[in-house]
Amino acid sequence: MSVNQCTDQIVLALLPPERIASVSWLSRDPAGSLMAGAANRVPVNHGQAEEVLAEAPDLVVAGSFTTPALRGMLKRIGWPMIEVDHSSSFDDIRRTVRQVAAAVGEPARGEALIAGMDARLAEAARRSVHHPRVAAWDGSGFGAASGTLYDAVLTAAGARNVVREMGGYSYGRPDIETLLKLAPDLIVQGAAVRAGGSLGDEITNHRVVRERWKGRTLRIPQAYYVCGTPMIGEAVLRLQAEMAA
């Protein structure tokens, strides 16, 4: 039983449906999950302690952002559980996949998933690309700061993240003045997980930005970078193709 959107996707990639008690309901949303199709084939949970007791899984797979109350309760009663840290790099992904794969008895499958990810990352590195300078932020307005998985995806796809020119530590989207000063070749804005407009669209809807970056603004699903999963290699290739279009 997985109770975290990111661990959901690793569990779904490692195991057949009959070995999965349930995954979190968030994993069925394609805007935030690269395994939404597979998630539709298994039951879902809402991360409640009552659900763990009712389903009685052999193992609970939790993330570092899983409700502390649930994790604390499971520890107190001694329920088998592993806690998986959030991934901010490809090395983190390799580590967490191996952790989950070992816990569910599928180390060979885990290595195969890692090999597939590495092959796609190598393919992206071999491609001849323009290496555009990119300003990027997600649907919630958080910038692709240095050291985040979003930054890792951009870099692997061949982009040069302009946040690095600001010291690499900007967690917010740039204001209009900063964007004009940095003058990126492309704007990459993560699409919000929920449909509809938001304050996250404020900058890209600005008249100056629409005119100056017309045809040079990409919107990508947050599923590309919000979770560290072995499917991220495919996300890198897709982003690379979209930047080259």
C-alpha positions as CSV (number, residue, x, y, z in Angstrom):
1,M,0.0,0.0,0.0
2,S,1.5,3.3,-1.1
3,V,0.2,6.5,0.6
4,N,2.3,9.1,-1.3
5,Q,1.9,10.4,-4.9
6,C,5.6,9.9,-5.7
7,T,6.0,6.5,-4.1
8,D,2.8,5.4,-5.8
9,Q,4.5,5.7,-9.2
10,I,7.5,3.7,-8.2
11,V,5.3,1.0,-6.7
12,L,3.1,0.9,-9.9
13,A,6.2,0.6,-12.0
14,L,7.6,-2.2,-10.0
15,L,4.6,-4.4,-9.2
16,P,1.6,-6.0,-11.1
17,P,-1.8,-4.7,-10.0
18,E,-2.6,-7.9,-8.0
19,R,0.3,-7.1,-5.6
20,I,-0.8,-3.6,-4.9
21,A,-3.4,-3.1,-2.1
22,S,-3.9,0.6,-3.1
23,V,-2.1,3.8,-4.1
24,S,-3.1,7.4,-3.2
25,W,-5.9,9.0,-5.1
26,L,-3.6,11.7,-6.4
27,S,-1.8,9.1,-8.6
28,R,-4.8,8.9,-10.9
29,D,-4.3,12.6,-12.0
30,P,-2.3,12.7,-15.2
31,A,-1.3,16.3,-14.5
32,G,0.7,15.2,-11.5
33,S,1.4,11.5,-12.2
34,L,3.2,9.8,-15.1
35,M,1.6,6.5,-14.0
36,A,-2.0,7.7,-14.0
37,G,-3.1,4.9,-16.4
38,A,-1.7,2.2,-14.2
39,A,-3.2,3.8,-11.1
40,N,-6.6,3.5,-12.7
41,R,-6.2,-0.3,-12.5
42,V,-5.8,-0.5,-8.7
43,P,-7.7,0.7,-5.7
44,V,-6.9,4.1,-4.2
45,N,-6.6,5.5,-0.7
46,H,-6.6,8.9,0.9
47,G,-3.7,8.3,3.3
48,Q,-5.9,7.6,6.3
49,A,-5.0,5.3,9.2
50,E,-8.4,3.6,9.0
51,E,-7.6,2.6,5.4
52,V,-4.3,1.0,6.5
53,L,-6.1,-1.0,9.2
54,A,-8.9,-2.0,6.8
55,E,-6.7,-3.1,3.9
56,A,-4.1,-4.7,6.2
57,P,-1.2,-4.5,3.7
58,D,2.0,-6.4,4.3
59,L,3.9,-3.2,3.8
60,V,3.1,0.6,3.7
61,V,5.3,2.7,1.4
62,A,5.3,6.3,2.7
63,G,7.0,9.5,1.5
64,S,8.8,12.2,3.5
65,F,5.7,14.4,3.0
66,T,3.2,11.8,4.1
67,T,1.2,13.0,7.1
68,P,3.4,12.8,10.2
69,A,0.4,11.6,12.2
70,L,0.0,8.5,10.0
71,R,3.7,7.7,10.0
72,G,3.9,8.1,13.7
73,M,0.9,5.9,14.4
74,L,2.2,3.1,12.1
75,K,5.6,3.3,13.9
76,R,3.9,3.1,17.3
77,I,1.9,0.0,16.5
78,G,4.9,-1.6,14.6
79,W,3.3,-1.8,11.2
80,P,5.8,-2.7,8.5
81,M,6.6,0.6,6.7
82,I,9.4,2.2,4.7
83,E,9.8,6.0,4.4
84,V,11.1,7.3,1.1
85,D,12.8,10.6,0.9
86,H,11.9,13.2,-1.8
87,S,14.2,13.0,-4.9
88,S,16.0,16.2,-6.0
89,S,18.4,14.5,-8.5
90,F,18.8,11.5,-10.7
91,D,21.1,9.9,-8.1
92,D,18.3,10.3,-5.6
93,I,15.9,8.5,-8.0
94,R,18.3,5.6,-8.3
95,R,18.6,5.3,-4.6
96,T,14.8,5.5,-3.9
97,V,14.0,3.0,-6.6
98,R,16.5,0.5,-5.1
99,Q,15.0,1.2,-1.7
100,V,11.5,0.4,-2.7
101,A,12.5,-2.4,-5.0
102,A,14.4,-4.2,-2.2
103,A,11.4,-3.7,0.2
104,V,8.9,-5.3,-2.2
105,G,11.3,-8.1,-3.3
106,E,11.9,-6.9,-6.8
107,P,15.5,-5.7,-7.0
108,A,16.0,-7.0,-10.6
109,R,12.9,-5.1,-11.7
110,G,14.3,-2.0,-9.9
111,E,17.6,-2.2,-11.7
112,A,15.8,-2.6,-15.1
113,L,13.8,0.6,-14.4
114,I,17.0,2.4,-13.5
115,A,18.7,1.1,-16.7
116,G,15.8,2.3,-18.8
117,M,16.0,5.8,-17.2
118,D,19.7,5.9,-17.7
119,A,19.4,4.9,-21.3
120,R,16.9,7.7,-22.0
121,L,19.1,10.2,-20.2
122,A,22.1,9.1,-22.3
123,E,20.0,9.4,-25.5
124,A,19.1,13.0,-24.5
125,A,22.8,13.8,-23.9
126,R,23.7,12.4,-27.3
127,R,21.3,14.6,-29.2
128,S,22.5,17.7,-30.8
129,V,20.5,20.6,-29.3
130,H,20.5,24.3,-29.3
131,H,20.9,24.7,-25.5
132,P,18.4,27.5,-25.1
133,R,18.5,29.8,-22.1
134,V,15.3,29.1,-20.2
135,A,13.3,30.8,-17.4
136,A,11.1,28.2,-15.7
137,W,8.7,28.0,-12.9
138,D,5.8,25.6,-12.0
139,G,2.1,26.0,-11.9
140,S,2.3,27.1,-8.3
141,G,4.8,29.8,-9.0
142,F,7.9,28.2,-7.6
143,G,11.0,28.7,-9.7
144,A,13.3,25.9,-11.0
145,A,16.0,26.6,-8.4
146,S,19.4,25.0,-8.6
147,G,19.4,21.7,-6.8
148,T,15.7,20.9,-7.6
149,L,14.5,18.0,-9.7
150,Y,12.9,20.6,-12.1
151,D,16.4,22.1,-12.7
152,A,17.8,18.6,-13.3
153,V,15.2,17.8,-15.9
154,L,15.8,21.2,-17.7
155,T,19.6,20.6,-17.7
156,A,19.3,17.0,-18.9
157,A,17.0,18.2,-21.7
158,G,19.7,20.6,-22.9
159,A,18.4,23.9,-21.4
160,R,20.5,26.5,-19.6
161,N,18.5,27.5,-16.5
162,V,18.8,31.3,-16.1
163,V,18.2,30.9,-12.4
164,R,21.8,29.9,-12.2
165,E,22.7,33.5,-13.4
166,M,20.8,34.8,-10.4
167,G,22.9,32.7,-8.0
168,G,20.7,29.6,-8.4
169,Y,18.6,30.1,-5.3
170,S,15.4,31.8,-6.6
171,Y,12.4,29.7,-5.5
172,G,9.9,32.2,-6.9
173,R,9.0,33.0,-10.5
174,P,10.8,36.1,-11.8
175,D,9.0,39.5,-11.9
176,I,8.6,41.3,-15.3
177,E,11.7,43.4,-14.7
178,T,13.9,40.4,-13.9
179,L,12.5,38.5,-16.9
180,L,13.3,41.3,-19.3
181,K,16.8,41.7,-17.8
182,L,17.6,38.0,-18.1
183,A,16.0,37.8,-21.6
184,P,15.7,34.0,-21.8
185,D,15.2,32.3,-25.2
186,L,12.3,30.3,-23.8
187,I,9.8,30.5,-21.0
188,V,8.8,27.1,-19.5
189,Q,5.9,27.2,-17.2
190,G,4.6,24.1,-15.5
191,A,0.9,23.7,-15.9
192,A,-1.0,23.7,-12.7
193,V,-2.2,20.4,-11.4
194,R,-5.8,21.7,-11.3
195,A,-7.4,23.2,-14.4
196,G,-8.3,26.9,-14.5
197,G,-6.4,30.2,-14.2
198,S,-4.3,31.1,-11.2
199,L,-1.8,33.7,-10.0
200,G,0.8,31.5,-11.5
201,D,-0.3,32.7,-14.9
202,E,0.1,36.4,-14.0
203,I,3.5,36.8,-15.7
204,T,2.9,34.9,-18.9
205,N,-0.4,36.8,-19.3
206,H,1.3,40.1,-19.1
207,R,1.1,42.0,-22.4
208,V,4.9,42.6,-22.7
209,V,5.6,38.9,-22.1
210,R,3.0,37.8,-24.6
211,E,4.5,40.0,-27.2
212,R,8.2,39.4,-26.6
213,W,7.9,35.6,-26.0
214,K,5.1,34.9,-28.5
215,G,5.6,31.3,-29.7
216,R,8.5,30.8,-27.2
217,T,6.5,29.8,-24.1
218,L,6.0,26.2,-23.2
219,R,3.6,24.7,-20.7
220,I,4.5,21.3,-19.4
221,P,2.7,19.1,-16.9
222,Q,4.0,19.1,-13.4
223,A,4.2,15.4,-13.7
224,Y,7.4,15.9,-15.6
225,Y,9.3,17.0,-12.5
226,V,7.2,17.0,-9.4
227,C,8.2,13.4,-8.5
228,G,11.4,11.5,-8.8
229,T,10.5,8.3,-10.7
230,P,12.4,6.2,-13.2
231,M,10.0,7.4,-15.9
232,I,11.6,10.9,-15.7
233,G,14.0,9.9,-18.6
234,E,11.0,9.9,-20.9
235,A,10.0,13.3,-19.6
236,V,13.4,14.7,-20.4
237,L,13.2,13.4,-24.0
238,R,9.7,14.9,-24.4
239,L,10.7,18.3,-23.0
240,Q,13.8,18.2,-25.2
241,A,11.6,17.6,-28.3
242,E,9.2,20.4,-27.3
243,M,12.0,22.9,-26.8
244,A,13.4,22.1,-30.3
245,A,10.0,22.4,-32.0
